[in-house]
Amino acid sequence: MNFPSLVKVSVLLVFCVLGRPGKACNLPFEPSLEGAQIKAAGRKCPVLLLFTGLDWSPRSIVLDRRLLEHAIIEKVIEDSFVPVLVDFPQRVKLAPDLQRTNLALAERFNVTHFPTLIALDGNGMEMGRLKFSDETVESLKQILENWVSTFKK
C-alpha cells in the first residue's frame, strides 16, 4: 500500500472509531461575544455562551449530539437567545486570536467544567449557569426557559 492510500485508510479509521470530528450543532452561533451582545440588544434577549470541548469531552459531545441538535432545544435557543460557541478543541488547532479570545472568556467567567452554558443579561452580567452533566431534553428546555423568564423581568 502506498503512502497516500495509507493516509486515506488511517483517516477513515479515525472517523469510524472516534465518530465525526468535533462540530457544534447547527445553531446560528455568533462569532464573538461583542457581536452577540449587539444582536441580543436589538432582539431584546439574552446571550448564551457555550463553553465546550467538542472533540475530546464526552459530556460536550453528548450535549451537542443529543440535546442541542434536538428540535425542541434548537427552537428555544434560536427563538430566545443569541448563542456564542467558545470551544476548546484538542485535536484541532484554533487560530491564535480565537484561542486567546476563548481563554480570556473562560477566565472572565471562571469556567473549569466542560461543557458549561452561561446566560448573560443585557449588561453582560451572568444570570444563569449550567455545568452540564446528564440533563435531558426536558430538563434543559426548562432551564433555558427559566433563564429567558428571568431576563424578561
C-alpha distance (Angstrom), angle and dihedral (degrees) to the residues before:
residue distance angle dihedral
M1 . . .
N2 3.80 . .
F3 3.80 123.5 .
P4 3.87 98.3 -101.7
S5 3.82 90.0 51.2
L6 3.78 90.9 48.3
V7 3.82 90.4 52.1
K8 3.82 91.6 50.3
V9 3.81 91.6 49.5
S10 3.82 90.8 47.2
V11 3.80 92.8 50.6
L12 3.80 91.0 47.8
L13 3.81 90.5 49.6
V14 3.81 91.4 51.0
F15 3.83 91.1 51.9
C16 3.80 91.0 47.9
V17 3.80 93.9 48.7
L18 3.79 100.5 37.6
G19 3.78 100.6 28.2
R20 3.74 122.6 -131.8
P21 3.75 116.9 -18.3
G22 3.79 116.2 -93.9
K23 3.76 110.3 -66.9
A24 3.70 133.5 160.8
C25 3.75 120.2 -122.7
N26 3.78 118.0 -95.8
L27 3.80 96.0 -86.1
P28 3.81 115.9 134.8
F29 3.82 97.3 -107.9
E30 3.78 117.7 -167.9
P31 3.80 110.9 -130.1
S32 3.83 95.5 -132.7
L33 3.77 139.5 29.5
E34 3.79 90.8 -128.2
G35 3.80 92.5 54.3
A36 3.79 90.5 45.5
Q37 3.80 91.7 52.2
I38 3.80 91.4 52.1
K39 3.80 91.7 48.3
A40 3.82 91.8 45.0
A41 3.81 91.3 51.4
G42 3.79 89.4 54.2
R43 3.80 92.4 47.7
K44 3.83 92.9 40.1
C45 3.79 92.6 -128.9
P46 3.81 137.7 116.5
V47 3.79 127.6 -93.7
L48 3.81 117.2 -117.5
L49 3.81 116.4 -150.5
L50 3.80 115.4 -160.9
F51 3.81 111.9 -162.4
T52 3.77 107.2 -167.8
G53 3.77 148.5 152.2
L54 3.78 99.6 -142.5
D55 3.77 97.8 177.2
W56 3.80 100.2 43.2
S57 3.83 113.7 17.3
P58 3.82 112.4 88.3
R59 3.82 91.5 -156.6
S60 3.83 90.6 50.6
I61 3.78 90.3 52.2
V62 3.82 91.5 48.8
L63 3.81 91.5 48.7
D64 3.80 91.3 48.8
R65 3.79 99.3 44.4
R66 3.79 103.1 33.3
L67 3.77 105.2 30.9
L68 3.80 113.5 18.2
E69 3.79 91.1 46.5
H70 3.81 90.9 50.7
A71 3.82 111.4 107.8
I72 3.82 93.5 -128.9
I73 3.81 94.0 53.5
E74 3.81 93.2 41.4
K75 3.81 89.7 53.6
V76 3.82 94.4 49.3
I77 3.80 92.0 48.9
E78 3.82 95.8 43.2
D79 3.82 92.9 46.0
S80 3.80 98.7 41.1
F81 3.83 111.2 25.5
V82 3.76 144.3 40.4
P83 3.82 102.4 -131.9
V84 3.80 126.9 -149.2
L85 3.81 122.1 -167.9
V86 3.81 114.2 -142.0
D87 3.80 102.0 -176.2
F88 3.80 128.6 -178.0
P89 3.81 104.8 -166.3
Q90 3.79 121.3 -176.9
R91 3.81 101.2 -168.6
V92 3.81 95.0 46.6
K93 3.79 124.8 52.0
L94 3.78 116.5 -129.0
A95 3.77 120.2 -142.3
P96 3.83 107.1 -90.3
D97 3.83 93.1 -114.6
L98 3.80 92.3 50.8
Q99 3.80 91.2 46.2
R100 3.83 90.9 52.7
T101 3.81 91.1 46.5
N102 3.81 92.8 49.8
L103 3.82 92.3 47.2
A104 3.80 90.7 49.6
L105 3.82 90.6 51.2
A106 3.81 91.7 48.6
E107 3.80 89.7 51.1
R108 3.80 93.7 44.3
F109 3.81 92.0 52.6
N110 3.83 95.3 34.0
V111 3.80 94.6 -123.0
T112 3.79 115.3 176.1
H113 3.83 100.4 146.8
F114 3.79 124.0 75.7
P115 2.91 121.8 -115.1
T116 3.78 105.2 25.1
L117 3.80 124.8 164.8
I118 3.81 118.3 -156.6
A119 3.79 126.3 -173.9
L120 3.81 117.3 -152.4
D121 3.77 127.1 -159.3
G122 3.80 125.2 -137.0
N123 3.82 91.0 -79.8
G124 3.80 93.4 52.8
M125 3.79 91.9 -106.4
E126 3.78 120.3 140.8
M127 3.79 112.5 -104.2
G128 3.79 99.7 166.3
R129 3.81 140.2 14.9
L130 3.77 133.0 -171.5
K131 3.79 122.7 -172.8
F132 3.78 94.3 -158.6
S133 3.78 116.7 -135.2
D134 3.79 115.9 140.4
E135 3.79 107.4 -18.2
T136 3.78 119.6 152.4
V137 3.79 129.4 -136.8
E138 3.80 88.7 -99.0
S139 3.81 96.0 48.1
L140 3.82 93.5 44.9
K141 3.80 90.6 48.6
Q142 3.81 89.6 52.8
I143 3.81 92.4 48.7
L144 3.81 92.4 49.8
E145 3.81 92.2 46.6
N146 3.81 90.5 50.0
W147 3.81 89.9 53.4
V148 3.80 90.3 50.9
S149 3.82 90.7 49.6
T150 3.81 90.5 50.5
F151 3.81 90.4 50.0
K152 3.79 93.0 52.2
K153 3.83 93.7 52.8
